[in-house]
Amino acid sequence: MRGKAPARRPPGRQSGEGPLPLYHRIYTVLRQQILEGTWTDGVSLPNEHELAARFQVARITIRRALQELAREGLLERQHGRGTFARPDAVSPLRQNLGGLIENLLIMGQETSVKVLDFSYVLALGEIAEALQIPPQSTVQKSVRVRSHHGRPFSYLTTWVPEEIGLSYKRADLARKPLLALLEAAGCQVSHAEQVISARSAEPAVAGALGVPVGSALLYVRRQVRDQDGRVVEYIQALYQPELYDYQLDMQRILRSGKALWSVAGEAAD
C-alpha cells in the first residue's frame, strides 16, 4: 500500500519553524543589522551564497528576504555588481506621546488612507465598556489602512457614538483625519488614554498590511475624550513596528523624597 506523499511547503518555510515564514525571520535579522550599522550606506552585503551558508537555508529563501528589504528601500540590488545597504533611505514614522492629539492630526495629514469598512453596528462587551455607553447601543464603526509613501503601516478600527458618526460619511473619512471630523461635528477633543502592547497579525490584518500571518505588531487601544470627559472615540490600532515608532520624553523628578522617572513636564513634589 502506498503512503501519501508529504505536502509541499512554500519556499522559505521549513518544518517546525512556527507561524512566520523563514524568509521573514531572516529579513527581520538583516533589517536590524542594516539599521544598526553592520553595513553602512553604500557598503556591499555578502552575496546570496554566503548568506545562505550563514543562515543555513536555501538561496531562494535569502533571495526573498533581500527582495523584501529592497522593496522597503533598505537595499539596492545592482545586476552584476551586488547588493548595497541603504540604511538612510527609510525612517519610521514617529509619534511623540507628549503631544498626542496634535501629533495624531499631523500624521493624518501627512499619510494616505484607504477605508475598508464603514457601517453601523451594535456595541457589545469591550466596545460598549470603552465608549462608556449601554450595551446594544448603535455605534459607527470604521476600518482603515493608513500608508506612508505607498506602504501600509497601520490597520485602524474605530468606534464612535452614533450621533457623532452621522455627521460625516465614508468619503469624508477617506479625505480627512477622524479627529478633524470629530472637531467639525462639535466635539472639543481634550485628552486621550491609551494602552500599548503587542499582538500577532490575523489573516485579514496581515493581508491588508502585506505581512505574513502571525507577524508581531504594535497594538494600541485608545479612548479619546472631549472637554466634559465623554468618550467620543475608541480605537484599536495595529502598527508595523519596523515602520512606526512611539517616542516618550522622560525626566528624573523628586517625589516623596525619591528620584523617579516621569513623563517630561510633570511637576515634582
C-alpha positions in Angstrom: 0.0 0.0 0.0 1.4 3.4 -1.0 1.8 6.1 1.6 0.7 9.6 0.9 3.3 12.0 -0.4 4.2 14.7 2.1 2.6 18.1 1.4 5.0 20.5 -0.3 5.9 23.6 1.8 6.0 27.0 0.3 9.6 28.3 -0.5 11.2 29.7 2.6 9.1 27.7 5.1 10.6 24.8 7.0 9.1 22.3 9.3 8.7 23.3 12.9 9.7 27.0 12.3 6.5 28.5 13.8 3.9 30.8 12.2 6.3 33.1 10.4 8.0 32.1 7.1 11.7 31.6 7.4 12.4 34.4 4.9 10.6 36.9 7.1 12.7 35.9 10.1 15.9 36.4 8.1 14.5 39.7 6.7 14.0 40.9 10.3 17.6 40.0 11.3 19.1 41.6 8.3 17.0 44.7 8.6 18.0 45.2 12.2 21.7 44.7 11.2 21.4 47.3 8.4 19.7 49.9 10.7 22.3 49.2 13.5 25.2 50.0 11.1 26.6 46.5 10.3 26.6 47.7 6.7 26.8 51.4 6.3 25.3 53.3 3.3 26.6 52.0 0.0 28.5 49.1 1.5 28.0 45.7 -0.2 26.3 42.9 1.6 27.6 39.3 1.4 26.3 37.5 -1.7 23.4 35.1 -1.7 25.7 32.0 -1.4 27.4 33.5 1.7 24.2 34.5 3.4 22.6 31.1 2.6 25.6 29.4 4.3 25.5 31.8 7.3 21.7 31.2 7.9 21.8 27.6 6.7 18.9 28.0 4.3 18.3 27.7 0.6 19.3 30.6 -1.7 15.6 31.1 -2.7 14.9 31.9 1.0 17.7 34.5 1.1 16.6 36.0 -2.2 13.0 36.5 -0.9 14.4 38.2 2.3 16.6 40.5 0.1 13.6 41.3 -2.1 11.6 42.5 0.9 14.4 44.7 2.1 14.9 46.2 -1.4 11.1 46.8 -1.6 11.4 48.8 1.6 14.3 50.8 0.2 16.9 49.5 2.7 18.8 47.7 -0.1 19.8 48.5 -3.7 20.4 45.5 -5.9 22.6 46.2 -8.9 22.8 43.4 -11.5 26.4 42.1 -11.9 27.7 44.3 -9.1 26.0 43.2 -5.9 23.6 44.2 -3.2 24.2 47.5 -1.3 22.9 48.8 2.0 20.8 52.0 2.1 20.1 52.5 5.8 19.4 56.2 5.4 16.7 55.7 2.7 14.0 54.8 5.2 13.0 56.2 8.5 9.9 55.1 10.5 7.1 57.4 11.3 7.5 58.7 14.9 4.8 59.9 17.2 5.7 61.8 20.4 3.3 60.9 23.2 3.9 64.3 24.8 1.6 66.0 22.2 -0.6 63.1 21.3 -3.7 64.8 20.0 -1.7 67.3 17.9 0.5 64.6 16.5 -2.4 62.4 15.5 -3.8 65.3 13.4 -0.5 66.0 11.8 0.1 62.3 11.0 -3.4 62.1 9.4 -2.4 65.0 7.1 1.0 63.5 6.1 -0.2 60.0 5.2 -2.8 58.4 2.9 -5.8 56.2 4.0 -8.0 53.5 2.5 -11.4 52.9 4.1 -12.1 49.2 4.2 -15.4 49.3 6.1 -17.9 52.0 7.2 -21.0 50.7 9.0 -23.3 51.0 12.0 -23.2 48.1 14.5 -24.3 47.3 18.0 -21.8 47.9 20.7 -21.2 44.8 22.7 -18.8 43.9 25.5 -15.5 45.7 25.4 -16.7 48.3 22.9 -19.6 49.4 25.0 -17.5 49.5 28.0 -14.7 51.5 26.3 -17.2 54.1 25.0 -19.0 54.1 28.3 -22.4 53.6 26.7 -25.2 51.0 27.4 -24.6 47.6 25.7 -26.5 47.2 22.4 -26.2 50.9 21.6 -25.7 51.7 17.9 -22.2 53.0 17.1 -20.5 53.9 13.9 -17.6 51.5 13.1 -14.8 52.1 10.5 -11.8 50.1 9.4 -9.0 51.9 7.7 -5.4 51.2 6.5 -3.0 54.1 6.6 0.0 54.2 4.3 3.2 56.3 4.1 4.9 56.7 0.8 2.6 54.0 -0.6 3.4 51.4 2.1 0.7 50.3 4.6 1.9 50.7 8.2 -1.3 50.8 10.3 -4.6 48.9 10.5 -7.2 51.1 12.4 -10.6 50.0 13.7 -12.6 52.8 15.4 -16.0 53.2 17.0 -17.8 56.4 17.7 -21.2 57.1 19.2 -24.0 57.0 16.5 -25.0 60.7 16.8 -21.4 61.8 16.1 -20.9 59.2 13.3 -23.9 60.5 11.5 -22.2 63.9 11.0 -19.8 62.5 8.3 -19.8 60.0 5.5 -17.4 57.3 4.3 -16.0 59.7 1.7 -15.2 62.2 4.4 -13.2 59.6 6.3 -11.2 58.8 3.2 -10.2 62.5 2.9 -9.7 63.8 6.5 -8.3 62.5 9.8 -11.0 61.2 12.1 -10.1 63.7 14.8 -10.7 66.6 12.3 -14.1 65.2 11.6 -14.9 64.9 15.3 -14.0 68.5 15.8 -16.1 69.5 12.8 -19.0 67.7 14.5 -18.6 70.0 17.5 -16.6 67.7 19.8 -13.9 69.6 21.7 -11.3 66.9 21.9 -9.3 67.4 25.1 -7.3 64.3 26.0 -6.8 60.6 25.5 -5.9 57.5 27.4 -4.1 54.6 25.7 -2.6 51.3 26.3 0.3 50.0 24.2 1.1 46.3 23.9 1.8 43.7 21.1 -0.4 41.4 19.0 0.1 38.9 16.2 -1.3 39.7 12.8 -4.5 37.8 12.0 -5.1 36.8 8.3 -7.3 39.9 7.4 -4.8 42.3 9.1 -1.8 40.5 7.6 -3.3 40.8 4.1 -4.1 44.5 4.5 -0.6 45.3 5.7 1.2 43.0 3.4 2.9 41.0 6.2 2.9 37.2 7.0 0.2 35.9 9.3 1.5 35.8 12.8 3.8 38.8 12.4 4.3 40.8 15.6 2.5 44.2 15.5 2.4 47.1 17.9 -1.1 47.2 19.4 -2.6 50.4 20.7 -6.0 50.9 22.3 -7.1 54.5 22.8 -10.1 56.3 24.3 -10.4 59.9 23.1 -12.4 62.3 25.3 -13.9 65.7 25.0 -13.7 68.5 27.5 -16.6 67.1 29.5 -14.8 63.7 29.8 -17.2 61.9 27.4 -15.6 59.2 25.3 -16.1 60.3 21.6 -13.9 57.7 20.0 -12.5 54.3 20.8 -9.7 52.9 18.5 -7.8 49.7 18.2 -4.7 50.3 16.1 -2.2 47.8 14.8 1.2 49.1 13.5 4.1 47.6 11.8 6.9 48.1 14.3 9.5 48.4 11.5 7.7 51.5 10.2 6.3 53.2 13.3 7.9 54.4 16.5 6.5 55.8 19.7 8.6 58.4 21.4 8.2 59.4 25.1 10.3 62.2 26.6 11.1 61.5 30.3 12.9 63.2 33.1 14.0 62.4 36.7 12.0 64.1 39.3 11.8 64.1 43.1 8.6 62.6 44.5 8.1 61.8 48.2 11.8 62.2 48.6 12.6 59.7 45.9 14.1 60.3 42.4 11.8 58.7 39.8 11.5 58.6 36.1 8.4 60.6 34.9 6.9 61.9 31.7 8.6 65.3 30.8 6.5 68.2 32.1 5.1 66.5 35.2 5.5 68.5 38.3 7.8 67.3 41.1 6.8 67.5 44.8 
